Amino acid sequence: MALKSPEGGSASEPGRIRDLEALRIRRDATVRARFGWLRAALIALILAAVGVVGYEIYARTLGRPLEVETAYVTVERGSQPGTVLTGSGYVVTRHKYITIGTKILGQIIEEPIEEGQHVKRGDLLARIDDRDYRAQLRQAIADRELAAANVKLKQAQAARLLALYKTGVESRDSLDVAENALAVARAELARAEAAIDYARFNVSQCYITSPINGIVLQKFRELGDTINYGGDIQAGGGATDIVQLADTDDMRAEVDINEGDISKVAIGTPARVIPDAYPDRSFDATLVKIYPEADRQKGAVKVEVSIHKPDLRIIKPEMSARVNFLDSAASADHGPIVLVAKKAVISEGQTSYVWTVRDGKAERIAIQRGGELEQGIEVRQGLSDGDLVIVDPPPGLTSGQRVTSRPG
């Protein structure tokens, strides 16, 4: 076998390297092409996800219809007394407020009441230590027994002197002295009887009871306090005042009515009392008192309405309330009345309007309103039975804005 020369091997080596290079697979270009495709797919996927998220955010915020509370317009058949006058005032009682106290001095040893507690006539409000007053009563009884015994003695002496005078043994002067002594003894007995009555009165004053059915508004004294003319007292109370009560048998609402409107009401006018704290509750009432004197500074006349069946869990003295005076001339032959929720009506000066929902869009509708009833506000023009209105419309609402109904 012939051997290749070193020169010959050296001469063929470059050619062999070129052949090997031609046969090599160019993996770098393939990898770059593959990663470029993956990068484009990933970017497209990210853009698609951003688009979906953006659409969801838009659909849930700017693109979503505004959710509003709605109510249907209704029609009431028959008579519904309208409101002829409305006023604001406060809950009071017929006898205003009664301050209960005592006429004696001493330490309070029992006081089973608290502010806001309902009491009945005869219930114990407070008890004062009565030991010294009972001792005075026993002393007065003993003084009466002594006076009674003295009267008995003077009667016997006067009877004997009278017999002796008739026989001529005693003088007229001695008889006069005996009869005068008897008169003095009888006067002392009467004084002893009065002292007993006074002592019993003092003992009774140690038990302070409620003279009315009412509610405790304020306590001027606490358990353990000593009632004396020089002691400290709470504001509004006297030296011997203990508690202030309000009569709950006749709860009323006190309202100031403008002088120009006083002719619209009279004794017996029906009314409804609506506490500000409970706007969804109302109580039937009747006007029972018109004060004889107007307030010149306010230009108003004060009136009182008596609440028929007050719920004492809600109605409390000094609560602010709105009083609607009703039209007493309402009759059963009145036609149907279109009513809309009170919170749906917006008044601006002399005009009133509501927002309705039609085809999923808000629309502002001008109305002609009538009286305010318990069930809502009467609409004389602009709405019909079954219309859907927005209750308590949100600010910034515009006509044509897409909305979705949320029944109230």
C-alpha angles and dihedrals in degrees: 000000000000118000121226115237119241089245092056093050090050092051095053097045098083091051092051091051091052090052092051091049090053091053096049117107112235099228096168094066092046092050092048091051092049094048091047090057092048091049092052092048092049092050091049090049092050091048090050092050091049089050093051092047091046091050091049091050091048092047092050096045125015096013097045118095114252111261112229136175112248140188134186124247110245137197123225117206122217130005123350116173111231128217113261097177139010128200139170125228146127138281112253138161130248094248092036107219129338122210113209121201144143135253095220137068128239147099122302107236099170132031112160097179139091134192111279094024118135115230134187131220108285097020115140113255100174142343126214124208102269103181095107092044091051089050089053089051092053090049091051090051090051091049089053091052090051092049091048091053091049091051090052090052094047091049091055092047093049092049092053094047089049091055092047091047090054091054091047096246096113127042128240090249093060090049091051091052092051093048091048090051089053091051091050091050091052091050090051089052091052090049090051090052090052090049089055091051091050092048091050090050090053090051090050090051089062088070109064112192133178114264092198145032103260151114129275109247101174140358115217094185136040134210109287096023117135116226112221135141094251099044129110117268135184120259113280096024131104128229093273100025116123110173143001120224136190121213109239096183090086113028116185142177120230117211136177112224123196113252091239092058100043091095089065093069136047140173107299096028109147117239143173124226116210116186113223089225091055107035091169093058124076134178128206114241142169130220105248106162137038113185113236094225130060125219105246094197095050095035088225141118120223119230135177130215122199115228110226103208109005118190100226090202087067108020110073131166116269094018113142114243143171119235121204114197109210133216104258091193095071112128136191094250094071115119127244117302123216110222131193130185113274094232091054095065119086119193124199112179109304095345130081131191144169136208115240131192115230124166090349094303133106117244128184113228124189114222139188106230128207131190127331112249133185091257095047143291121318114239114203097180138011104042137061137198113293098022113143114230132185114246116218094356115221118245117264095032112155134196112266094023113142113247137173123216124245109184113230 
